[in-house]
């Protein structure tokens, strides 16, 4: 029997870190032939050339496809999407996979999925069904859902939303979050090892800070991030600040980070920590601050409080350790004070992480393999009607 070919797409450092245990399982399966498609910010020096982390992990890269256009305006994002659609359209014409695996809600991912749809490649989508009301990611995520055949949401609530979008329950598998599996499976650094790796003494306390642009708000990036920086100055604490991703407005945040860190000895700024160092940094931190999904999904499993700022993650299911606040200096300061107090309480009264489940990567790999080896993929999907009717799409 010929091996089934699975292509896995990764465009950012965070995405690859989450996908890593699944990639490892795919490579270990002798019935599958894996192609790792690397693109986007991975190939940008500005964002740390993070494709090197993939090579350091020992995974062969099938192809590196540059798509990232200069700038972070809406027009630059559109040009990047156009480049991705054209480049991956050509790649899939010459290298047709039996399945494409994608994660999340990135704009370049949507463009690649459109190219895969045109090539009649079935798509397996991770982390669908979620809500992030403050970001254009919401529309992108739901669009990818409708382009996809297999769905692996992180919770039952999100599975229900995918079904509400007309996807058949037979193709929707709530499996938990891969990022939480990393916490349980990846050997993390000791705090001493982390400090040596960073060449930066952390002491206690310190916080991990990540802030991305809120893509549905015009002109708010600079004022919101300045409010966060001002709030950080209100505390005697060290900070590890990871830079923003390649969204519209990301360059503004990264420039402000460089300026802020340059005149403060208590700040370590970095484009990318890599998955192992990032999770290790969160583990020993007093709190996670910003608007990254990692504060919602991974941090609660460490019993580390999260200060979630603004609307970027609004609508996502969150553990009780997540403190929501507005992007104003006073609100952020108040939330940080609450998080500092909460840290001690969590040692005695741990919270439940709704994204945690057993065997996430194993379940995803098994379902993908089953559908491929038993020819269970029928691309002429029908619309699953909640009232019991099935309507042809």
C-alpha positions in Angstrom: 0.0 0.0 0.0 1.4 3.4 -1.0 2.0 5.8 1.9 -0.5 8.5 2.4 1.0 12.0 2.1 0.2 14.6 4.8 1.4 18.2 4.5 1.6 20.2 7.7 1.7 24.0 7.4 3.5 26.3 9.8 4.0 30.1 9.4 4.9 31.3 12.9 7.0 30.4 16.0 3.9 30.0 18.2 2.1 27.8 15.7 5.0 25.5 15.3 5.5 25.1 19.0 1.9 24.0 19.4 2.0 21.6 16.4 5.3 20.0 17.5 3.9 16.9 19.2 1.6 16.2 16.3 4.4 16.6 13.8 6.5 14.1 15.9 3.7 11.6 15.8 3.2 11.9 12.1 6.9 11.4 11.4 7.0 8.3 13.6 4.1 6.6 11.6 5.5 4.3 8.9 2.2 4.5 7.0 2.5 8.2 6.4 4.8 10.4 4.4 5.1 13.9 6.0 5.9 17.2 4.3 6.5 20.1 6.5 5.6 23.4 4.7 7.4 26.4 6.2 6.5 29.9 5.3 5.6 33.4 6.7 7.4 34.8 9.7 9.5 31.7 10.0 11.6 32.9 7.1 12.0 36.5 8.3 15.1 37.8 10.0 13.0 40.4 11.7 11.0 37.7 13.4 14.0 35.6 14.3 14.4 33.2 11.4 12.5 30.7 13.5 12.6 28.0 10.8 15.9 27.2 12.5 14.0 25.9 15.6 12.4 23.3 13.4 15.7 22.1 12.0 17.2 22.1 15.6 14.4 19.7 16.6 15.5 17.4 13.8 12.5 17.7 11.5 13.2 17.9 7.8 11.6 20.8 6.0 10.0 19.8 2.7 9.9 23.4 1.3 10.4 26.9 2.5 8.1 29.3 0.7 8.7 33.1 1.3 5.5 35.1 1.2 5.9 37.9 3.8 5.6 41.3 2.2 7.3 44.3 3.8 5.2 46.5 6.1 2.3 45.8 8.4 -0.4 47.8 6.8 -3.7 46.3 5.6 -2.4 46.5 2.1 0.8 44.6 3.0 -1.3 41.9 4.6 -3.3 41.6 1.4 -0.2 41.4 -0.7 1.1 38.6 1.6 -2.1 36.7 1.2 -1.9 37.1 -2.6 1.6 35.9 -2.6 0.7 32.9 -0.5 -2.2 32.0 -2.7 -0.1 32.1 -5.8 3.0 30.4 -4.4 1.1 27.5 -2.7 -1.2 27.1 -5.6 1.9 26.4 -7.7 3.4 24.1 -5.1 0.2 22.0 -4.7 0.0 21.7 -8.4 3.4 19.9 -8.4 3.2 18.3 -5.0 -0.3 17.2 -4.2 -0.8 15.9 -0.7 -3.6 13.6 0.5 -4.3 15.9 3.4 -3.2 19.4 4.6 -3.1 20.0 8.4 -3.4 23.6 9.6 -3.9 25.3 12.9 -5.8 28.4 13.9 -6.7 31.7 12.3 -3.7 33.3 10.6 -4.4 35.3 7.4 -1.7 33.4 5.5 -3.2 30.1 6.6 -6.5 31.2 5.0 -4.7 31.9 1.7 -2.9 28.5 1.8 -6.2 26.8 2.5 -7.8 28.4 -0.5 -5.0 27.1 -2.7 -5.5 23.6 -1.1 -9.2 23.8 -1.8 -8.5 24.6 -5.5 -6.2 21.6 -5.6 -8.9 19.4 -4.0 -6.7 18.6 -1.0 -8.8 17.9 2.1 -7.9 20.1 5.1 -7.7 19.1 8.8 -8.2 22.2 11.0 -7.1 22.5 14.6 -8.5 25.1 17.0 -11.7 25.9 15.0 -14.9 27.1 16.6 -13.3 29.6 18.9 -14.3 33.2 19.3 -12.0 36.2 19.4 -14.2 39.3 19.0 -11.4 41.8 18.9 -9.6 40.4 16.0 -10.1 39.7 12.3 -8.9 36.2 13.2 -12.5 35.4 14.0 -13.7 35.7 10.4 -10.6 34.0 9.2 -11.0 31.1 11.6 -14.6 30.4 10.6 -13.7 30.7 6.9 -11.0 28.0 7.4 -13.6 25.9 9.1 -15.9 26.0 6.0 -12.9 25.1 3.8 -11.9 22.2 6.0 -13.0 18.5 6.1 -11.8 17.3 9.5 -12.1 19.5 12.6 -10.2 19.2 15.9 -11.6 21.9 18.3 -10.1 22.2 21.8 -13.4 22.0 23.7 -16.9 20.7 23.3 -18.3 24.2 23.2 -16.1 25.0 20.2 -17.2 21.7 18.6 -20.8 22.7 19.0 -20.0 26.0 17.2 -18.4 24.2 14.3 -21.5 22.0 13.9 -23.6 25.2 14.1 -21.6 26.4 11.1 -23.0 23.4 9.2 -20.2 20.8 9.6 -21.3 17.3 10.2 -20.7 15.9 13.8 -19.1 12.9 12.2 -16.2 15.0 11.2 -15.8 17.1 14.4 -13.5 15.7 17.2 -13.1 17.8 20.4 -9.6 16.7 21.6 -8.2 19.4 23.8 -5.3 21.8 23.1 -2.0 20.6 21.8 -0.3 23.5 23.7 -1.4 22.0 27.0 0.0 18.6 25.9 3.4 20.3 25.4 3.3 21.3 29.0 2.8 17.7 30.2 5.2 16.1 27.7 8.1 18.4 26.9 11.0 18.4 29.4 11.1 22.0 30.6 14.2 23.9 31.8 14.9 24.5 35.5 14.9 28.2 36.4 18.7 28.2 36.6 18.9 26.7 33.1 16.5 29.2 31.8 18.5 32.1 33.2 21.7 30.7 31.7 20.0 30.3 28.3 18.8 33.9 28.4 21.9 35.2 30.0 19.6 37.3 32.1 19.1 36.9 35.9 15.3 36.6 36.5 15.1 36.6 40.3 11.6 36.6 41.8 9.1 37.9 40.8 9.1 38.3 37.0 6.3 38.3 34.4 6.1 37.1 30.8 4.6 39.8 28.5 3.2 39.3 24.9 1.0 41.8 23.2 -0.3 41.6 19.6 -2.3 44.2 17.6 -6.0 44.2 17.9 -6.8 44.0 14.2 -10.4 45.2 14.3 -9.5 48.5 16.1 -8.1 51.4 14.0 -5.2 53.4 15.4 -5.3 51.9 18.8 -2.1 49.9 18.8 0.3 52.6 20.1 -1.9 53.9 22.8 -2.9 50.5 24.1 0.6 49.2 24.2 1.9 52.4 25.8 -0.7 51.9 28.6 0.7 48.4 29.1 4.3 49.7 29.3 3.3 52.4 31.7 1.6 49.9 34.0 4.7 47.7 33.9 6.7 50.6 35.3 4.3 50.7 38.3 5.8 47.5 39.7 9.2 46.4 40.9 9.5 43.3 38.8 11.5 41.9 35.9 9.9 41.3 32.6 10.5 38.9 29.6 8.8 40.6 26.6 8.3 38.6 23.5 7.7 40.5 20.3 4.5 40.8 18.3 3.6 38.7 15.3 3.4 39.8 11.7 -0.1 41.3 11.9 -1.0 44.8 10.9 0.5 47.1 13.6 3.1 44.5 14.8 6.0 46.7 13.7 4.8 49.5 15.9 4.7 47.3 19.0 8.1 45.8 18.3 9.7 49.2 17.9 8.2 50.3 21.2 9.5 47.2 22.9 13.0 47.9 21.6 12.9 51.5 22.9 11.5 50.4 26.2 14.0 47.6 26.8 17.0 49.7 25.7 16.8 52.0 28.8 15.7 49.5 31.4 17.8 46.8 33.1 14.8 44.8 34.3 13.6 43.9 30.8 14.6 41.1 28.5 13.1 41.5 25.0 13.2 38.8 22.3 11.7 38.1 19.0 11.2 34.4 19.8 12.0 32.2 22.9 11.1 29.0 21.1 8.5 26.6 22.6 10.6 25.0 25.3 12.1 28.3 26.7 8.7 30.0 26.5 6.9 27.4 28.4 9.7 27.3 30.9 9.5 31.0 31.3 5.8 30.9 32.0 6.2 28.1 34.5 8.3 30.1 36.9 6.7 33.5 36.3 4.5 35.4 38.7 2.0 36.1 35.9 1.5 36.3 32.2 0.5 39.7 30.8 -0.9 40.8 27.4 -3.4 39.5 24.9 -1.9 36.3 23.5 -3.9 33.1 23.4 -1.1 31.4 25.4 -2.3 33.3 28.5 -5.7 31.7 28.0 -4.8 28.2 26.9 -1.5 27.2 28.4 -0.8 29.4 31.4 -3.7 28.0 33.6 -2.1 24.5 33.4 0.9 26.0 35.2 -1.4 27.6 37.8 0.0 30.9 36.7 -2.4 33.9 36.6 -3.1 35.7 33.4 -3.8 39.4 32.9 -5.7 39.4 29.7 -5.8 43.0 28.2 -8.5 44.4 25.9 -10.7 42.7 23.3 -8.3 40.5 21.3 -9.3 37.3 23.2 -12.8 38.4 24.1 -15.2 35.4 23.7 -12.8 32.6 24.4 -13.5 30.2 27.2 -11.2 31.0 30.1 -10.1 29.5 33.4 -10.7 31.3 36.6 -7.1 32.3 36.7 -7.6 34.6 33.8 -8.2 38.2 34.8 -9.7 40.4 32.1 -9.1 44.1 32.0 -9.3 47.1 29.7 -6.3 48.5 27.8 -5.9 51.4 30.3 -3.0 51.9 32.7 -5.1 51.9 35.8 -7.1 48.8 34.8 -3.9 46.9 33.9 -2.3 47.9 37.2 -5.3 46.7 39.2 -5.4 43.4 37.3 -1.7 42.9 37.9 -2.2 43.5 41.7 -5.0 40.9 41.6 -2.8 38.4 39.7 0.0 38.8 42.2 -2.3 38.0 45.1 -3.9 35.1 43.1 -0.5 33.4 42.5 -0.3 32.4 46.2 -3.9 31.2 46.3 -3.4 29.0 43.3 -0.8 27.0 45.1 -3.5 25.8 47.5 -6.6 26.0 45.3 -5.6 25.0 41.7 -7.9 25.9 38.9 -9.2 23.7 36.1 -7.9 24.4 32.6 -10.9 23.8 30.2 -8.4 23.2 27.3 -6.7 20.3 29.0 -7.4 16.7 27.8 -5.5 13.4 27.5 -3.8 12.2 24.4 -4.5 15.2 22.1 -1.9 14.6 19.5 -2.5 10.8 19.5 -6.2 11.3 18.9 -5.6 13.8 16.0 -3.1 11.6 14.3 -5.3 8.5 14.7 -8.4 10.2 13.2 -6.4 11.6 10.2 -4.8 8.3 9.5 -8.2 6.4 9.8 -9.9 8.8 7.3 -7.0 8.5 4.9 -6.3 4.8 5.0 -10.0 3.8 4.9 -10.9 6.3 2.1 -13.4 8.0 4.3 -13.0 11.4 2.7 -15.8 12.6 0.4 -15.1 16.2 -0.6 -18.7 16.8 -1.7 -19.7 17.9 1.8 -23.3 18.4 2.8 -24.5 21.2 5.1 -25.5 19.8 8.5 -28.7 21.5 9.5 -29.4 21.7 13.2 -33.1 21.1 12.6 -32.3 17.7 11.2 -32.2 18.5 7.5 -29.2 18.0 5.3 -28.8 20.6 2.6 -26.3 20.2 -0.3 -23.6 22.9 -0.1 
